[in-house]
Amino acid sequence: MRPPHPGVRAACGPLIGLPGSLAGSRGARAADTFTVAGAGSGSGFAVRYHDGGTDVTAAAVQGSYATGPLPPGTSRVLTTTVTIGKDVRPGTAQAWPIQVTARGLADAVTAIVTVT
């Protein structure tokens, strides 16, 4: 990926799901639905969340996006795309924490973009 500059996009995606070995160690024998909560746009940066070709930004920012059932050993990538405003100065950084919850357990990742 090229370095982020004003006016361009940067994309990344957390992997959501239970890999086979982890599913077995946690005793997962049935499908789980994962709920995603991600930070919204601000300070010259616009963020969008996509599950495949579906824009799920509104639900993710509200903390209510649900993947639907994912069987043990399967996964899905939620793509996070950040567009940097043309007036954002080099050296400016912005972070988007993303939390994923299933069966009362949560994990989190933070996407960070620094303008160069």
Residue frames as qw, qx, qy, qz and C-alpha x, y, z in Angstrom:
[[0.000, 0.892, 0.452, 0.000, 0.00, 0.00, 0.00],
 [0.386, 0.512, -0.044, 0.766, 1.32, 3.47, -0.81],
 [0.232, -0.214, -0.507, 0.802, 1.80, 6.02, 2.00],
 [0.042, 0.784, 0.619, -0.017, -1.35, 8.00, 2.82],
 [0.213, 0.010, 0.082, 0.974, -1.38, 11.55, 1.46],
 [0.315, 0.419, 0.351, -0.776, -4.17, 14.14, 1.57],
 [0.578, 0.409, -0.215, -0.673, -6.95, 13.28, -0.86],
 [0.487, 0.226, -0.819, -0.202, -6.18, 9.53, -1.04],
 [0.847, -0.343, -0.028, -0.406, -7.62, 6.45, 0.64],
 [0.083, 0.398, -0.889, 0.211, -6.03, 3.88, 2.91],
 [0.836, -0.177, -0.204, -0.478, -7.75, 0.54, 3.57],
 [0.071, 0.298, -0.913, 0.270, -7.30, -2.29, 6.05],
 [0.738, -0.241, -0.311, -0.548, -9.50, -4.97, 7.51],
 [0.375, -0.372, 0.763, -0.373, -9.76, -6.95, 10.72],
 [0.429, 0.007, -0.868, -0.250, -10.38, -10.67, 10.34],
 [0.580, -0.223, 0.348, -0.702, -13.58, -11.68, 12.12],
 [0.877, 0.030, -0.373, -0.302, -14.23, -15.30, 13.04],
 [0.702, -0.508, 0.487, -0.105, -13.00, -18.34, 14.88],
 [0.399, 0.514, -0.737, -0.180, -10.12, -20.16, 13.18],
 [0.834, -0.087, -0.507, -0.198, -10.48, -23.94, 13.49],
 [0.572, 0.034, -0.654, 0.493, -7.92, -24.47, 16.26],
 [0.088, -0.148, 0.382, -0.908, -9.20, -21.57, 18.36],
 [0.670, -0.195, -0.228, -0.679, -12.79, -22.70, 17.86],
 [0.791, -0.107, -0.602, 0.019, -11.91, -26.13, 19.24],
 [0.397, 0.054, -0.590, 0.701, -10.05, -24.76, 22.25],
 [0.263, -0.099, 0.247, -0.927, -12.99, -22.52, 23.16],
 [0.281, 0.235, 0.896, -0.252, -15.45, -25.33, 22.67],
 [0.441, 0.402, -0.073, -0.799, -17.29, -23.61, 19.82],
 [0.335, 0.111, 0.922, 0.157, -19.52, -26.21, 18.22],
 [0.301, 0.743, 0.597, -0.003, -22.11, -23.91, 16.69],
 [0.352, 0.584, 0.208, 0.702, -22.13, -20.77, 14.59],
 [0.293, -0.554, -0.337, 0.703, -21.46, -17.42, 16.27],
 [0.234, 0.858, 0.294, 0.348, -22.76, -14.00, 15.29],
 [0.527, -0.167, -0.156, 0.819, -20.21, -11.22, 15.75],
 [0.014, 0.949, 0.315, -0.027, -21.21, -7.65, 16.61],
 [0.588, 0.184, 0.041, 0.787, -18.92, -4.88, 15.36],
 [0.134, -0.950, -0.218, 0.178, -18.51, -1.38, 16.79],
 [0.638, 0.156, 0.123, 0.744, -16.18, 1.05, 15.01],
 [0.144, -0.592, -0.146, 0.779, -15.36, 4.74, 15.41],
 [0.467, 0.783, 0.412, 0.015, -16.83, 7.20, 12.92],
 [0.519, 0.553, 0.111, 0.643, -15.44, 9.98, 10.72],
 [0.308, -0.925, -0.156, 0.156, -13.92, 13.18, 12.02],
 [0.373, -0.761, 0.275, 0.453, -11.11, 15.74, 11.92],
 [0.287, 0.688, -0.472, -0.471, -10.67, 15.70, 8.14],
 [0.003, -0.192, 0.968, 0.161, -10.83, 11.90, 7.82],
 [0.757, 0.044, -0.041, -0.651, -13.82, 9.97, 6.47],
 [0.183, -0.227, 0.955, -0.056, -14.17, 6.30, 7.41],
 [0.779, 0.094, -0.225, -0.577, -16.35, 3.63, 5.77],
 [0.424, -0.239, 0.862, -0.141, -16.85, 0.01, 6.83],
 [0.694, 0.274, -0.394, -0.536, -17.70, -2.71, 4.27],
 [0.635, -0.139, 0.751, -0.115, -18.56, -6.36, 4.67],
 [0.543, 0.302, 0.682, 0.387, -17.82, -7.67, 1.19],
 [0.163, 0.346, 0.394, 0.836, -19.60, -5.29, -1.15],
 [0.312, -0.766, -0.530, -0.187, -22.07, -4.09, 1.48],
 [0.108, 0.489, -0.285, 0.817, -21.56, -0.71, 3.17],
 [0.596, -0.529, -0.600, 0.073, -22.19, -1.31, 6.88],
 [0.277, 0.323, -0.284, 0.859, -20.83, 2.04, 8.15],
 [0.430, -0.509, -0.009, -0.745, -23.98, 3.32, 9.86],
 [0.883, -0.371, -0.232, -0.169, -24.52, 0.10, 11.82],
 [0.763, 0.060, -0.363, 0.532, -20.82, -0.30, 12.70],
 [0.118, 0.407, -0.241, 0.873, -20.58, 3.27, 14.03],
 [0.619, -0.466, -0.015, -0.632, -23.75, 2.66, 16.10],
 [0.182, -0.377, 0.859, -0.295, -22.14, -0.53, 17.43],
 [0.729, 0.136, 0.466, -0.483, -24.95, -2.66, 16.07],
 [0.602, 0.468, -0.528, -0.373, -23.52, -4.31, 12.95],
 [0.745, -0.217, 0.612, -0.155, -23.93, -8.10, 13.22],
 [0.035, 0.410, -0.791, -0.453, -22.20, -10.48, 10.81],
 [0.877, 0.074, -0.196, -0.433, -24.88, -13.13, 10.90],
 [0.882, -0.345, 0.320, -0.018, -23.93, -16.68, 11.90],
 [0.398, 0.669, -0.626, -0.046, -20.36, -17.75, 11.09],
 [0.971, -0.160, -0.171, -0.044, -19.69, -21.49, 11.59],
 [0.618, -0.654, 0.372, 0.230, -16.61, -22.56, 13.59],
 [0.668, -0.089, 0.524, 0.521, -13.50, -22.49, 11.42],
 [0.389, 0.676, 0.411, 0.473, -14.79, -19.75, 9.13],
 [0.300, -0.486, -0.131, 0.811, -13.97, -16.05, 9.03],
 [0.320, 0.831, 0.384, 0.245, -14.85, -12.82, 7.31],
 [0.434, -0.060, -0.039, 0.898, -12.88, -9.62, 6.63],
 [0.034, 0.912, 0.381, -0.150, -14.50, -6.30, 7.46],
 [0.547, 0.321, 0.118, 0.764, -12.79, -3.66, 5.30],
 [0.213, -0.836, -0.237, 0.446, -12.15, -0.27, 6.87],
 [0.517, 0.467, 0.256, 0.670, -11.48, 2.48, 4.32],
 [0.254, -0.750, -0.197, 0.578, -10.25, 5.92, 5.35],
 [0.450, 0.681, 0.247, 0.522, -10.31, 8.89, 2.98],
 [0.448, -0.407, -0.171, 0.777, -7.99, 11.73, 3.97],
 [0.196, 0.924, 0.297, -0.141, -9.29, 15.25, 3.40],
 [0.610, 0.593, 0.026, 0.526, -7.26, 17.53, 1.13],
 [0.080, -0.854, 0.175, -0.484, -6.69, 20.04, 3.96],
 [0.855, -0.512, 0.045, 0.062, -5.21, 17.53, 6.43],
 [0.095, 0.871, -0.481, 0.025, -1.57, 18.36, 7.11],
 [0.746, 0.260, -0.587, 0.178, 1.30, 15.86, 6.87],
 [0.183, 0.242, -0.722, 0.621, 2.12, 14.37, 10.26],
 [0.595, -0.181, 0.207, -0.755, -1.54, 14.34, 11.32],
 [0.195, 0.024, -0.980, -0.007, -2.65, 10.96, 12.69],
 [0.658, -0.169, 0.069, -0.731, -6.10, 9.59, 13.43],
 [0.005, -0.118, 0.985, -0.123, -7.10, 6.30, 15.08],
 [0.696, -0.117, -0.236, -0.668, -10.25, 4.19, 14.71],
 [0.261, -0.194, 0.897, -0.300, -10.78, 1.58, 17.43],
 [0.682, 0.014, -0.482, -0.549, -12.87, -1.36, 16.24],
 [0.368, -0.234, 0.798, -0.416, -14.38, -3.81, 18.74],
 [0.612, 0.017, -0.663, -0.431, -15.78, -7.22, 17.86],
 [0.428, -0.234, 0.662, -0.568, -17.97, -9.10, 20.35],
 [0.691, -0.020, -0.611, -0.387, -19.39, -12.64, 20.37],
 [0.756, -0.335, -0.561, 0.041, -20.83, -14.73, 23.22],
 [0.509, -0.856, -0.080, 0.025, -19.93, -12.03, 25.73],
 [0.702, -0.320, 0.218, 0.597, -16.25, -12.01, 24.73],
 [0.319, 0.941, 0.036, -0.109, -14.69, -8.99, 23.04],
 [0.695, -0.112, 0.248, 0.666, -11.55, -8.29, 21.07],
 [0.171, 0.944, 0.096, -0.265, -10.37, -5.03, 19.56],
 [0.659, 0.140, 0.266, 0.689, -8.06, -3.64, 16.91],
 [0.018, 0.850, 0.105, -0.516, -7.16, -0.04, 16.14],
 [0.636, 0.522, 0.302, 0.482, -6.65, 1.25, 12.60],
 [0.273, -0.772, 0.013, 0.574, -4.23, 4.19, 12.59],
 [0.598, 0.633, 0.251, 0.423, -3.57, 6.46, 9.60],
 [0.362, -0.673, 0.057, 0.643, -0.72, 8.99, 9.62],
 [0.534, 0.837, 0.122, 0.001, -0.60, 11.48, 6.76],
 [0.688, -0.266, 0.260, 0.623, 2.82, 11.71, 5.09]]
